[in-house]
Amino acid sequence: MIIDRDENITIITQETAKIPQLVEKIQQSYEKFKNDNIIVNLSSLGKLKLEDIIEFLEVSNKHRKAKHSFVIVASDFNFDDAPDEIVIVPTTQEAYDIIEMEEMERDLGF
């Protein structure tokens, strides 16, 4: 797990295909970036299944409930399969765009 920061955004990159361990590490380290928007970059893992994405549901819901963005980047995933509760995009740029839009919505009170 590689953690980078860009202003109020924490970018977590996973390079090995062990999603459950990554989710566990995120939960253990959550206090470090609980006040940031989070991008989880899984694009280097290749084809992901719905089960892989569902692993993030609990931490995503917790983070979004705290009024912060949680976005997963997965370049090889069938986006039609994604549950509505999880934001998943194909590129890092789109993740930044989503965060920007969600920040504007929060500023407007939505």
N, C-alpha and C positions, 0 to 999 in steps of 0.2 A: 504494500500500500504506500503510495507516494502522495504526500499532502503539500499542496502549493496554495498560496494566498494571493488574491488580487483584490485589493481594497476590502470590501465587505463580502467577498466571495471566497469560499474554501473549495478548492478543486481536489478531489480525491481520485487518483488514478490507480486502477488495478491492472497488473500485468500478468497475473496467473489466474487460471480458471477455477478458483475456489471461492465462489460467491458467498456461501454460508460463513466462511471464515472472515471475509471482508465485512459483511454485515455485523458480525460479532465485534470486530475491531472498531467499526464506526460507533457502535453502541458504547463500547468501553471508553472511547476517546471523545464522546459526544460533548462533554463539558468544554472542551477546547474550542469548539466551533459552533456551539448552540446558538450564538447570536449572529452568525453569518448565514448568507445564502449558500447552499451546497450544490455543487455539480459533482456527480459521480461518473467518471469517464470509464466506460467498459468497452470502448471501441476496439481495443487491442485484443479482446478475447475471442473475436470471431462471432459465429452464429450463436445467438442467445435464445433460450426457450422461455416461455411464459413463466415457468416455475422459477427461473433465475431472477426474473423481474419481481415476482411476488415476494421473494425474500426481503425486499426493501420496503414492503408495504407498511410495516409497523413504524419503522424509523421515519419514513416519508410522512405518514399521517401525523406523527408526533411533532415533526419539524414544521409542517404546514399549519398545524393547529397553533403553534407559537408565532404565527405570522411571518414566516421566513420561507423562501423558495427552496425546493428540493427537486433537482432535475437530473435525470439519468441520460447519459449519452451512450447510445448503442447503434453503431453503424449497420449492423447486420441483425435486424429484428423485424418481425412482422408487426408493424405499429397498429394494425387493426385489432390485434390480440390484446393490446395493453389495456388494463383496467383504467377507468376514468380517474381513480384516486391517485394514480402515479403519472407524473409528467415525464415522458420519454421522447427524445429527439435524436436525429441521426448525426448532428455535428455539434461541436463545442460552440460555434458561433450562434447557432440556434438556441443553445442553452442560455447564453448571455442575453439574447433577445427576449426569451421567455422571462428571465429574471427581471429585465428592465420593464417589461410590460406589467408583471406582477407587482413590482415596486410602485409603478404609477397607479395601479388599481388600489393598492393599500393606502397610498397618499390621498386618494380621492374618497377613501372610506368604503370600498367594496370588499 
